Amino acid sequence: MSILQLLEIKHPILLAPMAGVSTPELAAEVSNQGALGSLGLGANTPEAAKAQILKTQELTDQPFQVNFFCHQSEELNTETAQQWIDYIRPQFEKFDATPPTQLNCIYPSFLDNDDYLHVVLETRPKAVSFHFGIPHPHQIQALKDAGIITMVSATNLLEAQAIEAAGIDIIIAQGIEAGGHRGIFNQHFDAAIKTYDLVQLIAQHCTLPVIAAGGIMNGDQAKAVLKLGAAAVQLGTAFVQCKSSSANAAYRKALFSQNITQISASLSGRPARGLLGTWHTQLDSPNRPKVPAYPYTYDLAKQLMSVASAQHDFSYGAFWAGSNVGQIRELEAADLVNQLVLEIKTN
Ligand SMILES: Cc1cc2nc3c(=O)[nH]c(=O)nc-3n(C[C@H](O)[C@H](O)[C@H](O)COP(=O)(O)O)c2cc1C
């Protein structure tokens, strides 16, 4: 069965799930054009995730995917956390604020309890994708029994082979160019493979359909990865600027005025690619202390972002973007999908 049949879409194009940027309106706009819309729900409570899915189902009768995080939960090392808080303290003091005394686990993993699974089983989106790892066997089985298509991000061949062995339906090959968090299973190991090379490698060694993600901003780039063995493409950065995303004004402005991105784990505790900000230029010095575990580190960063932005300093923002952000175009989501379809069809 082709990926178009599997996902019941007209075009081999997926909107990337983007926690903090996804909205039901953006997902529905993409799905209504015959591509696959998506909701990044990893930062939501199960109740909020359910509300977003129901809202999307009100806006479209077309298929869409939802996305959750499958990170291995780590205990917070209190000494590491204290050193990190002390390191970041002067940044808070710039705004006459004090950092929190403790860091919280702001996002539970899909692996840690079945509340998210129950939301998916109850609301039945067409597909569910996972970042940072593979769900438990009982979770995969329950999704299969419900007829929901499963997809997991891979950043190297070992992860792709583990995804295939687990009985997942589709592999998302996330190249090093990708905006947002690296989908790496082990946060201390990153093979850092380019999208084009990763697609070829996975397509050669695995039998599952492969979706290419990372650095794809136009139809020419999409065509190139489709030729290399990808069955479809997934774009994130290109859609962040759409009016129906929830990106704030500072983020939108930065997307069109900056074009340098960097991978850093200082914001969240896991490596993620975003536009250069204070984290990269001032805090990521080689002598900085070790960052606490994900997502505890993100708790601190989000509090600093909120303190700074209240005083109109947006340089601490988590402005996730892929390395080809310089090629971003100002287009509504429906127009962007139609433009990509046209460009893919044109020789
Ligand atoms: C703002 C933003 C948020 C993201 N959030 C998620 C997420 O919640 N879940 C996920 O699986 N991937 C997430 N990603 C990664 C995308 O799925 C995808 O790999 C990436 O956008 C592809 O690269 P591109 O941005 O160059 O198109 C995010 C990417 C961006 C840009």
The ligand as an SDF file (V2000), in Angstrom:
LIG
                    3D

 31 33  0  0  0  0  0  0  0  0999 V2000
    8.9120   24.9840   16.0290 C   0  0  0  0  0  0  0  0  0  0  0  0
    9.1610   23.5280   15.9090 C   0  0  0  0  0  0  0  0  0  0  0  0
    8.6240   22.6700   16.8700 C   0  0  0  0  0  0  0  0  0  0  0  0
    8.8050   21.2880   16.7410 C   0  0  0  0  0  0  0  0  0  0  0  0
    8.1850   20.4660   17.6360 N   0  0  0  0  0  0  0  0  0  0  0  0
    8.1690   19.1300   17.4030 C   0  0  0  0  0  0  0  0  0  0  0  0
    7.3430   18.2770   18.1690 C   0  0  0  0  0  0  0  0  0  0  0  0
    6.6260   18.7110   19.0780 O   0  0  0  0  0  0  0  0  0  0  0  0
    7.3610   16.9510   17.8630 N   0  0  0  0  0  0  0  0  0  0  0  0
    8.1150   16.4360   16.8380 C   0  0  0  0  0  0  0  0  0  0  0  0
    8.0650   15.2320   16.5970 O   0  0  0  0  0  0  0  0  0  0  0  0
    8.9070   17.2290   16.1030 N   0  0  0  0  0  0  0  0  0  0  0  0
    8.9380   18.5580   16.3520 C   0  0  0  0  0  0  0  0  0  0  0  0
    9.7130   19.3740   15.5560 N   0  0  0  0  0  0  0  0  0  0  0  0
   10.5770   18.7840   14.5160 C   0  0  0  0  0  0  0  0  0  0  0  0
    9.7700   18.5100   13.2520 C   0  0  0  0  0  0  0  0  0  0  0  0
    8.9750   17.3640   13.4280 O   0  0  0  0  0  0  0  0  0  0  0  0
   10.6540   18.2520   12.0140 C   0  0  0  0  0  0  0  0  0  0  0  0
   11.5890   17.2420   12.2720 O   0  0  0  0  0  0  0  0  0  0  0  0
   11.3820   19.5020   11.5300 C   0  0  0  0  0  0  0  0  0  0  0  0
   10.5650   20.6380   11.5870 O   0  0  0  0  0  0  0  0  0  0  0  0
   11.8330   19.2950   10.0990 C   0  0  0  0  0  0  0  0  0  0  0  0
   12.7920   20.2550    9.7410 O   0  0  0  0  0  0  0  0  0  0  0  0
   12.4290   21.7120    9.1470 P   0  0  0  0  0  0  0  0  0  0  0  0
   12.0110   22.5060   10.3420 O   0  0  0  0  0  0  0  0  0  0  0  0
   13.7060   22.1630    8.5640 O   0  0  0  0  0  0  0  0  0  0  0  0
   11.3040   21.5390    8.1880 O   0  0  0  0  0  0  0  0  0  0  0  0
    9.5730   20.7630   15.6770 C   0  0  0  0  0  0  0  0  0  0  0  0
   10.1250   21.6340   14.7370 C   0  0  0  0  0  0  0  0  0  0  0  0
    9.9230   22.9910   14.8310 C   0  0  0  0  0  0  0  0  0  0  0  0
   10.5080   23.8990   13.7760 C   0  0  0  0  0  0  0  0  0  0  0  0
  1  2  1  0
  2  3  1  0
  2 30  2  0
  3  4  2  0
  4  5  1  0
  4 28  1  0
  5  6  2  0
  6  7  1  0
  6 13  1  0
  7  8  2  0
  7  9  1  0
  9 10  1  0
 10 11  2  0
 10 12  1  0
 12 13  2  0
 13 14  1  0
 14 15  1  0
 14 28  1  0
 15 16  1  0
 16 17  1  0
 16 18  1  0
 18 19  1  0
 18 20  1  0
 20 21  1  0
 20 22  1  0
 22 23  1  0
 23 24  1  0
 24 25  2  0
 24 26  1  0
 24 27  1  0
 28 29  2  0
 29 30  1  0
 30 31  1  0
M  END
$$$$
